[in-house]
Amino acid sequence: MTTGWRGVIPAVTTQFNEDLSIDFENTRRVQDALVNDGVHGLIVMGTCGENNSLDPDEKRAILKGAVEVVAGRVPVITGVSEFDTRRAVAYARDAEKAGADGLMLLPAMVYVPKPEELVAHFKTVAEATSLPIMLYNNPPAYRVNIGADVLRQLEGVANIKAVKESAPDTRRFTDLINEFGDRFDIFAGLDDVALEGMMLGAKGWVSGLTSAFPQESVALIAAIDRGDWEEARRIYRWFMPLLHLDAEHDLVQTIKLAEQIMGRGSERVRMPRMILQGARRAEITAMVEKAAATRPSKTAKTA
């Protein structure tokens, strides 16, 4: 059984007040606006949601609010990004009780596990919940690779159903499909190889910059779905300067600044992240303003 997840699924941002407490009202507003713009799901408290900057009770309150505001219109998938397996199990269980539709499960933070430790972490969390799970593979960021050797040991775990593939090497899409067929739903997880991933068989795109430009992201997926590759390339080429930002270390700050410029959210972030300043801020502002001024005219909201 597959997840049924598909299309563009933004990794939504968490909004903060001036004192950097959680702005629950605006966090829900951002989530609701994305759904209204036609996205196919939400990932709450992934990297862009600043998961590891949040306290345990904040995470649970944010998830509860997301489930309430989305109200079943699209799947709500929550990031599971903890420092150890015990905390990951506890959050997975609470997420299921809160009404989440699925989990995006990361390797344990900070520690770089051996393959057998990675397998044990994923299996232990999966056994603690009945929710469908998307594993998040991002070797550049987390210094560990969820390779075929690891996935082979997880084939028998029924609720591990998908892989978000954020390695920049697009050959991995084909290699995973050749190795495992349709056992795992594969998702493009790096914005600037999203079209390539979809062409090669990914079921969807877990996106960062969609938070600033959701209509164009939905239009890109719609063009792919109807086989209009000329239109898909046109939108993708327009989007690409911004999509490259998803691979940078300051992706959260750049995405939130883009949201703010587009009137969709606030750029506030929690330390150790800091809002962009100086030349970098001017550079990103110019990029977003140029993109806004040259937006593709076709922005269909349904696939």
C-alpha positions as CSV (number, residue, x, y, z in Angstrom):
1,M,0.0,0.0,0.0
2,T,1.3,3.4,-0.9
3,T,0.7,6.6,0.9
4,G,-1.3,8.3,-1.8
5,W,0.8,11.4,-1.2
6,R,1.6,13.3,-4.3
7,G,2.1,16.7,-5.9
8,V,3.8,19.6,-4.2
9,I,4.0,19.4,-0.4
10,P,5.6,22.5,1.1
11,A,7.8,22.2,4.2
12,V,6.0,25.1,5.9
13,T,7.6,27.7,8.1
14,T,7.0,28.4,11.8
15,Q,6.0,32.0,12.5
16,F,7.4,33.9,15.5
17,N,6.3,37.0,17.5
18,E,8.8,39.8,18.1
19,D,9.9,38.2,21.3
20,L,10.5,35.0,19.3
21,S,7.7,33.1,21.0
22,I,5.5,31.1,18.7
23,D,3.0,33.1,16.7
24,F,0.3,30.5,16.5
25,E,-2.2,32.6,14.7
26,N,0.1,33.5,11.9
27,T,1.6,30.0,11.7
28,R,-2.0,28.7,11.1
29,R,-2.6,31.5,8.7
30,V,0.4,30.6,6.6
31,Q,-0.7,26.9,6.6
32,D,-4.3,27.8,5.6
33,A,-3.1,30.1,2.8
34,L,-1.0,27.4,1.2
35,V,-3.8,24.9,1.3
36,N,-6.1,27.5,-0.3
37,D,-3.5,28.0,-3.0
38,G,-3.8,24.4,-4.0
39,V,-0.9,22.6,-2.5
40,H,-1.3,18.8,-2.1
41,G,-0.1,18.4,1.5
42,L,1.8,20.1,4.3
43,I,5.0,19.1,6.1
44,V,4.9,20.8,9.5
45,M,8.2,21.3,11.4
46,G,10.7,20.1,8.9
47,T,13.9,22.0,8.4
48,C,12.0,25.1,7.2
49,G,9.8,24.8,10.3
50,E,12.9,25.1,12.5
51,N,12.1,21.8,14.2
52,N,15.2,21.7,16.4
53,S,14.7,25.2,17.6
54,L,11.3,24.3,19.2
55,D,10.5,23.1,22.6
56,P,8.6,19.8,22.9
57,D,5.4,21.4,24.0
58,E,5.6,24.0,21.2
59,K,5.9,21.2,18.6
60,R,2.8,19.5,19.9
61,A,0.9,22.7,20.0
62,I,1.9,23.7,16.4
63,L,0.9,20.2,15.1
64,K,-2.4,20.4,16.9
65,G,-3.1,23.8,15.3
66,A,-2.1,22.5,11.8
67,V,-4.5,19.6,12.1
68,E,-7.3,21.9,13.1
69,V,-6.8,24.5,10.4
70,V,-6.2,22.0,7.6
71,A,-9.3,20.1,8.7
72,G,-8.6,17.1,6.4
73,R,-8.3,19.1,3.2
74,V,-4.8,17.7,2.5
75,P,-2.5,15.4,4.4
76,V,-0.6,16.9,7.4
77,I,2.8,15.3,7.8
78,T,5.0,16.2,10.7
79,G,8.8,16.2,10.9
80,V,10.3,13.9,13.5
81,S,13.7,15.4,14.1
82,E,15.0,14.6,17.6
83,F,18.4,14.1,19.3
84,D,17.8,10.5,20.2
85,T,15.5,7.6,19.5
86,R,13.6,7.9,22.8
87,R,12.4,11.4,22.0
88,A,11.6,10.5,18.4
89,V,9.4,7.6,19.6
90,A,7.6,9.9,22.1
91,Y,6.9,12.5,19.5
92,A,5.7,10.0,16.9
93,R,3.2,8.6,19.4
94,D,2.0,12.1,20.3
95,A,1.7,13.1,16.6
96,E,-0.5,10.1,16.0
97,K,-2.8,11.1,18.9
98,A,-2.9,14.7,17.6
99,G,-4.3,13.5,14.3
100,A,-1.3,13.8,12.0
101,D,-1.6,11.9,8.7
102,G,2.1,10.9,8.5
103,L,5.6,11.4,9.7
104,M,8.7,12.6,8.0
105,L,11.4,10.8,9.9
106,L,15.0,12.1,10.1
107,P,18.1,10.4,11.4
108,A,18.8,11.4,15.0
109,M,20.4,14.8,15.1
110,V,24.1,15.6,15.7
111,Y,25.2,12.0,16.0
112,V,26.3,10.4,12.7
113,P,25.1,6.8,13.0
114,K,26.5,3.6,11.5
115,P,24.1,1.9,9.0
116,E,22.9,-0.6,11.7
117,E,22.2,2.2,14.1
118,L,20.3,4.1,11.4
119,V,18.2,1.0,10.6
120,A,17.5,0.5,14.3
121,H,16.4,4.1,14.8
122,F,14.0,4.0,11.9
123,K,12.6,0.6,12.9
124,T,12.1,1.6,16.6
125,V,10.2,4.7,15.6
126,A,8.1,2.9,13.0
127,E,7.1,0.2,15.6
128,A,5.8,2.9,17.9
129,T,3.2,4.2,15.5
130,S,0.8,3.1,12.8
131,L,1.3,6.3,10.8
132,P,2.8,6.1,7.3
133,I,6.4,7.3,7.4
134,M,8.5,9.2,4.8
135,L,12.3,8.8,5.5
136,Y,14.3,12.0,4.9
137,N,17.6,11.4,3.1
138,N,19.8,14.5,3.0
139,P,23.5,13.4,3.0
140,P,25.0,16.9,2.7
141,A,23.0,18.2,5.7
142,Y,23.0,15.2,8.0
143,R,26.3,13.5,7.0
144,V,24.6,10.1,6.7
145,N,23.2,8.4,3.6
146,I,20.0,6.3,3.6
147,G,21.3,4.1,0.8
148,A,20.0,0.9,-0.8
149,D,21.7,-1.1,1.9
150,V,19.7,0.6,4.6
151,L,16.4,0.6,2.7
152,R,16.8,-3.2,2.0
153,Q,16.7,-3.8,5.7
154,L,13.6,-1.7,6.0
155,E,11.6,-3.3,3.2
156,G,9.7,-5.4,5.7
157,V,8.6,-2.5,7.8
158,A,5.1,-2.0,6.5
159,N,4.5,1.6,7.5
160,I,7.8,2.9,6.1
161,K,6.4,3.9,2.8
162,A,8.3,6.8,1.3
163,V,11.7,8.4,0.9
164,K,12.3,12.1,0.5
165,E,15.5,12.2,-1.6
166,S,17.5,15.4,-1.1
167,A,20.8,14.3,-2.5
168,P,21.8,16.5,-5.4
169,D,22.6,13.5,-7.6
170,T,19.5,12.8,-9.7
171,R,20.8,9.3,-10.6
172,R,19.5,8.3,-7.2
173,F,15.9,8.5,-8.3
174,T,16.4,5.9,-11.0
175,D,18.7,3.8,-8.9
176,L,16.1,3.6,-6.1
177,I,13.3,2.7,-8.5
178,N,15.4,0.1,-10.2
179,E,16.3,-1.4,-6.9
180,F,12.9,-1.4,-5.1
181,G,10.3,-0.9,-7.8
182,D,7.2,0.7,-6.3
183,R,8.0,-0.5,-2.7
184,F,8.8,3.1,-1.6
185,D,7.2,6.3,-2.9
186,I,10.1,8.6,-3.9
187,F,9.8,12.3,-3.4
188,A,12.1,15.1,-4.8
189,G,13.4,16.9,-1.7
190,L,15.8,19.4,-3.2
191,D,14.1,22.3,-4.9
192,D,16.6,22.8,-7.8
193,V,16.3,19.1,-9.0
194,A,12.5,18.9,-8.5
195,L,11.5,18.8,-12.2
196,E,14.3,16.2,-12.9
197,G,13.1,14.1,-10.0
198,M,9.5,14.2,-11.2
199,M,10.5,13.3,-14.7
200,L,12.4,10.3,-13.4
201,G,9.5,8.9,-11.4
202,A,9.2,10.9,-8.1
203,K,5.6,10.9,-6.8
204,G,5.9,14.5,-5.6
205,W,8.0,17.4,-4.5
206,V,8.7,18.3,-0.9
207,S,9.4,22.0,-1.4
208,G,10.9,25.0,0.4
209,L,10.3,28.0,-2.0
210,T,6.7,27.0,-2.5
211,S,6.0,28.9,0.7
212,A,6.7,32.1,-1.1
213,F,5.3,31.2,-4.6
214,P,2.7,28.5,-4.1
215,Q,0.6,29.2,-7.2
216,E,3.6,28.8,-9.5
217,S,4.6,25.6,-7.7
218,V,1.1,24.1,-8.1
219,A,1.1,25.2,-11.8
220,L,4.4,23.4,-12.3
221,I,3.0,20.2,-10.9
222,A,-0.1,20.6,-13.0
223,A,1.9,21.0,-16.2
224,I,3.9,17.8,-15.3
225,D,0.7,15.9,-14.7
226,R,-0.8,16.8,-18.1
227,G,2.5,16.1,-19.9
228,D,3.0,19.8,-20.9
229,W,6.8,19.7,-20.5
230,E,7.2,23.0,-22.4
231,E,5.1,24.8,-19.8
232,A,6.8,22.9,-17.0
233,R,10.3,24.0,-18.2
234,R,9.1,27.6,-18.6
235,I,8.0,27.8,-15.0
236,Y,11.0,25.9,-13.8
237,R,13.5,28.1,-15.6
238,W,11.7,31.2,-14.1
239,F,11.9,29.7,-10.7
240,M,15.4,28.3,-10.7
241,P,17.4,31.2,-9.3
242,L,15.2,31.0,-6.2
243,L,15.2,27.2,-6.1
244,H,19.0,27.2,-5.9
245,L,18.6,28.8,-2.4
246,D,17.1,25.6,-1.0
247,A,20.6,24.0,-1.2
248,E,22.3,26.8,0.8
249,H,22.9,26.8,4.6
250,D,20.8,29.8,5.1
251,L,17.8,28.4,3.3
252,V,15.4,29.0,6.2
253,Q,16.3,32.7,6.4
254,T,16.1,33.1,2.6
255,I,12.7,31.3,2.4
256,K,11.3,33.3,5.3
257,L,12.5,36.6,3.8
258,A,10.9,35.6,0.5
259,E,7.7,34.9,2.3
260,Q,7.8,38.3,4.0
261,I,8.5,40.1,0.7
262,M,5.5,38.3,-0.9
263,G,3.3,39.2,2.1
264,R,2.9,35.6,3.3
265,G,4.8,35.5,6.6
266,S,7.6,37.0,8.7
267,E,11.3,36.6,8.4
268,R,11.8,36.1,12.1
269,V,14.0,33.1,13.0
270,R,15.3,31.7,16.3
271,M,19.0,31.8,17.1
272,P,21.4,30.5,16.2
273,R,19.9,31.5,12.9
274,M,19.7,35.3,12.4
275,I,17.8,37.3,9.8
276,L,19.8,38.2,6.7
277,Q,21.7,41.4,6.7
278,G,23.8,43.5,4.3
279,A,24.8,42.3,0.9
280,R,23.1,38.9,1.3
281,R,19.8,40.5,2.3
282,A,20.0,42.8,-0.7
283,E,20.9,40.0,-3.0
284,I,17.9,37.8,-1.9
285,T,15.5,40.8,-1.9
286,A,16.5,41.6,-5.5
287,M,16.0,38.0,-6.6
288,V,12.6,37.7,-5.0
289,E,11.4,41.1,-6.4
290,K,12.6,40.1,-9.8
291,A,10.8,36.8,-9.6
292,A,7.6,38.6,-8.4
293,A,7.8,41.0,-11.3
294,T,8.2,38.3,-13.9
295,R,5.8,35.6,-12.5
296,P,4.4,33.2,-15.1
297,S,1.0,34.1,-16.2
298,K,-0.5,30.6,-15.9
299,T,-1.0,29.8,-12.3
300,A,-3.6,27.1,-12.3
301,K,-4.6,26.0,-8.8
302,T,-5.5,22.4,-9.6
303,A,-3.5,19.6,-11.1
